[in-house]
Each structure stands twice: as C-alpha cells, then as structure tokens.
Amino acid sequence: MTALLLASMSGYGIHLLYTAGLLGWSGIGPAPFSPTTTKKRLTSSEWMTQAGLGSVAASEFVLAVSSMFLLGALIALALFGSALPMLAGGIFAASFPIAAYRQRRRNRLAIAQDAWPRMIEELRLLTSSVGRSLPQALFEVGATGPEIMRPAFSAAQREWMLTTDFEKTLGVLRELLADPTCDATCETLLIAHELGGTGIDRRLADLAQDRRDDVAYRKDVRARQSGVRFARRFVLLVPLGMAAAGLAVGNGRSAYTTPIGQLAVLSALVMMAACWRWAGRMLRLPTEDRVFGR
C-alpha cells in the first residue's frame, strides 16, 4: 500500500513538473484554471432542454441511474466477488446515463451550431431581398431547419398567432432551444422589430459570418480529437479485459477476495474513473454563455 501511494505521488509530481516546464501551467491541479474563464452553471431544466430531455421527469432520470448502478454492481460482484469493488463498479456504471445525456446534449448543440449560419443567412435574405416581415421570415426559416429544432419554431409560431407579441414569441423560442446563438439572433430581431431601421441586414450578415468561423473551428478541433477519443475508450476496456482474463488464470478469482486484492481492485477502479473523467475534461471544447437568455 505504501509503495502504491508513493508511486502515485511520484507520478503526479512528474506530471506537475512536465506541465509547468513545457506548458506553463501553474498550481497543483491536474489542469489549468483561470477565474476569467469561469462559466455560469446551467440550471437543471436548461441542461435537460439542451439534451432534448425537457419532458423527462426527474424520477425517470433517477431510475436510469439506479438501474445502471445495480447492473454495474452485479457485474463487479460476478468478476471480483467482494463488496468494495462491487460498490465502486456500481458508482462508475451509474455515471454512464449522465455521460450519455451529456453526449446527447453535445450532439444537439453541434447540430444547432452547424445549422445556425445557414438559417441566419436565409433570415437576412428573406427580410432584406424578399421583403418578408421579421416574424414571417423567422417561421419560414424554422420550418426548413433541422428536425430537432422545428418543434421549437412551431411552438413559437403558435404563440405569435395567439398573442401577436413578438417578444413573447421569441421568449418561447429561446426557452425551448436554450442555445446561445438563438439568444443572440432573437435579441437582434427583437431590437430591429421594436426600433426599425435598415441595420438588420448588416447585423445578421456579421452574426452569420461569426457563426461560420466558429463552426469551422469546432469541426477542425473535433477532427483532430478523433484519434484521442478512440484511444480513451480503448484504454478503458483493456484493464477490464485483463481483469476478466485473470479469473481464468490459476486462483485468480480467490485472489480478488483477499483484503489486499480488494484494495488493489478498488484502487484500480478509482484510478480508471479518475483518468476517464480527467481525459474527458481535457477534450471538452469551450462553450458559450447564454448572455441574452437570462
């Protein structure tokens, strides 16, 4: 146990020296932190809306997490035959639904980020060249947008038909999409609708170009990260495969039930989970704050 602790501390010390010397990182954390990059935390309702799960009850979410905890605990118990690895395996498996919902949220945001430049450009053309009113142009663009975004535009159109209040209509759209680009676009349209003027064409053109640049940057980064993401999954599977293979070698299963074996398995599971989360945080792309959405 002492040797394991010393080895872990030595490895972390080497990491701190390496990142401080070559990358210029400071502090004792595994990754750099800057107060200027602190993000506002999303509320649970906004997070679930962005994941396309706005209608999912909290009880259903808890049930999914509990089911995965039970499944992971049973698998760990079958492999290692002891309580501590069973508990660690259950906790690790319980994070899978959360990770799946996060991935679904990222996919939905990526689809919206890819679609907004084209939609903003169409909106600019409809309001300037074709002569559509702002509400009509907005609903026409939404009707041809991505499938996952159309229900939000349909709900906003119903609100407009009932109230003819453009501010409330845009509020419905913001709430259902929960997207920073949607917030900026709606704010631009609202100001143009209330104040009038001819600057809407230039503002929408600038916003569309900014979104195109952002989409190109994100696509390039995702392409560069594809190999790293594959390696991250592969490294997770190798220790689990080796643990399963160890059951068939000699008295491997009985070794897992000894106090030292339980401690070793628990330490390995904790390190796997920590490295998995750490790698995921380092691969995470920066997200925009909803400046106009609050």
Residue pairs with C-beta under 8 A, 6 or more apart in sequence:
1 263
4 267
15 30
16 28
19 25
20 26
23 32
25 31
25 32
26 32
27 33
30 278
31 278
31 281
31 282
37 286
39 287
39 289
40 289
40 290
42 50
45 54
46 178
46 290
47 105
48 54
48 56
48 101
49 175
49 176
49 177
49 178
50 105
50 108
50 109
50 178
50 179
51 101
51 102
51 104
51 105
51 108
52 104
52 105
52 108
52 148
53 61
53 101
53 104
54 176
61 97
61 101
64 97
65 94
65 97
65 98
66 94
68 93
68 94
68 96
68 97
69 90
69 91
69 93
69 94
70 90
71 93
72 89
72 90
72 91
72 92
72 93
72 94
72 96
73 86
73 87
73 89
73 90
73 93
74 86
75 89
75 93
76 85
76 86
76 88
76 89
76 90
76 269
77 85
77 86
77 89
79 85
79 89
79 243
79 244
79 247
79 256
80 86
80 89
80 243
80 256
80 257
80 261
80 262
80 265
81 253
81 256
81 257
82 256
82 257
82 261
82 262
82 265
83 262
84 262
84 263
84 265
84 266
85 256
85 262
85 265
85 266
85 269
88 265
88 266
88 269
88 270
88 273
89 269
91 273
92 269
92 272
92 273
95 273
108 148
109 179
109 287
110 218
111 146
111 148
111 149
112 146
112 148
112 149
112 177
112 179
112 181
112 182
113 181
113 211
113 214
113 215
113 218
114 215
115 145
115 146
115 149
116 179
116 181
116 182
116 185
116 211
117 208
117 209
117 211
117 212
117 215
119 141
119 142
119 145
120 185
120 204
120 207
120 208
120 211
121 204
121 205
121 208
122 140
122 141
122 144
123 137
123 138
123 141
123 185
123 189
123 204
124 200
124 201
124 204
124 205
124 208
126 132
126 136
126 137
126 140
126 141
127 133
127 134
127 137
127 200
127 201
127 204
128 200
128 201
130 137
132 140
134 166
134 189
134 192
134 193
134 200
135 160
135 166
135 169
135 193
138 153
138 156
138 173
138 189
139 153
139 156
139 157
139 160
141 153
142 149
142 150
142 152
142 153
142 154
142 156
142 157
143 150
143 153
145 153
149 177
151 176
152 172
152 173
152 176
152 177
153 173
155 172
155 173
155 176
156 169
156 170
156 172
156 173
156 176
157 169
159 165
159 168
159 169
159 172
160 166
160 169
163 169
166 189
166 190
166 193
167 190
170 186
170 189
170 190
173 182
173 186
174 182
174 183
174 186
174 292
174 293
178 290
178 293
179 290
180 288
180 289
180 290
180 291
180 293
181 211
181 288
183 290
183 291
183 292
183 293
184 207
184 291
184 292
185 204
185 207
186 292
187 292
188 200
188 203
188 204
188 207
189 200
192 199
192 200
192 203
218 285
221 285
222 285
225 283
228 283
229 283
232 276
232 279
232 280
232 283
235 275
236 272
236 276
239 268
239 272
243 265
243 268
246 252
246 255
246 256
247 253
247 256
255 261
256 262
256 265
